[in-house]
């Protein structure tokens, strides 16, 4: 962005030089006039008969004094006029610079307003669906009124954040500081925003969110949800598109450890069918 110095060359040194020149002319004119007054005085004294100079010399000195006085007066007036012109020009420059500074200030305020708005929009983009935590998870969704269709996800399980496997006490406290206190809020938050605020790896946060999402499936507990998240399933929708054989193979290939409960074909099929029912209910509600 241009600045006043970019648009208007600096004239400070020229103005100072012209000011000193005007002061010099004025002092010179005053000195000449004082000297001439002295010469006229000497001429008058000589005329009065002190005997220092003759009458002709006195008249000549008086004429010379008058001539030099006239020249000094002209020089003084010229210097004053020059000084006044410099002052007028300086005032005009100040007015122009002040006007340009005012325009620049308005442009800067406009740029700052756009920047602040952009930062606010960027921050909002990292916090979609942010909501204040209700005091009771059961109050999260209102009861349907008379004549309204039932909400198929009204009884979707919501768990405290401390119940999510893989989240320790310190991480749960830091999540609570970000108003993430249950699985519903964890699923709704932006992954990169949480990772940046918590200084955690995005993959870790994605695993938490996948676990929280799996915990909403009927019949899936916390450890089982974590097992499927570690097997690479990122959401209930992905689980709904699996087959029992592929799900069992993914869990086996992930090698999630001895603490994970074994998965049989019937159990895998129950989880997949429950995920499909939930997916269908979600699509019907959104339609």
GICORMO-V807316 format. One line per field, one symbol per residue. ss: DSSP state (A for helix, B for strand, O for the rest). psi: psi as a letter, one per 20 degrees, with the letter a starting at -180 (. if undefined). burial: + if it has 9 or more other ideal C-beta (glycine too) atoms within 8 Angstrom, else -. Layout:
ss->???
psi->???
burial->???
This chain:
ss->OOOAAAAOOOOAAAAAAAAAAAAAAAAAAAAAAAAAAAAAAAAAAAAAAAOOOOAAAAAAAAAAAAAAAAAAAAAAAAAAAAAAAAAAAAAAAAAAAAAAAAAAAAAAAAAAAAAAAAAAAAAAAOOOOOOOOOOOAAAOOOOOOOOOOOOOOOOOOOOBAAAOOOOOAAAAAAAAAOOOOBAAAAAAOOAAAAAAAAOOOAAAAAAAAAAAAAOOOOOOOAAAAAAAAAOOOOOAAAAAOOOAAAAAAAAAAAOOOOOOOOOOAAAAAAAAAAAAAAAAAAAAAAO
psi->qqrhhhhoqpjghghgghghgghggggggggghghhhgghggghghhikijgrrgghggghgggggghhgghgggghghgggghgggghghgggggghghhgghgggghgghgggggghghghhhilqkpqppqhphijgpqqprpiqqqohjhkpppqqhiioqiorgghhghhhhjknirhghghhqpghgggghilrphhgghhghgghghiippjpaghhghghghijpirhhhhhjrqgghghhggghhmirhipqqprhggghgggghhhghgghghhgh.
burial->---+---+------+--++-++++++-+++-++-+++-++-+++++----------+++-++-+++-++-+++-++-+++-++--+---+--+--++--++--+--++--+--------------+++------------------------++----+-+--+--+---++-+++-++++++++++++++-+++--+-+-+-++++++++++++++--+-++++++++++-+--+-+++-+-+--++-++--+-+---+--+----+++++-++++++-++--+--
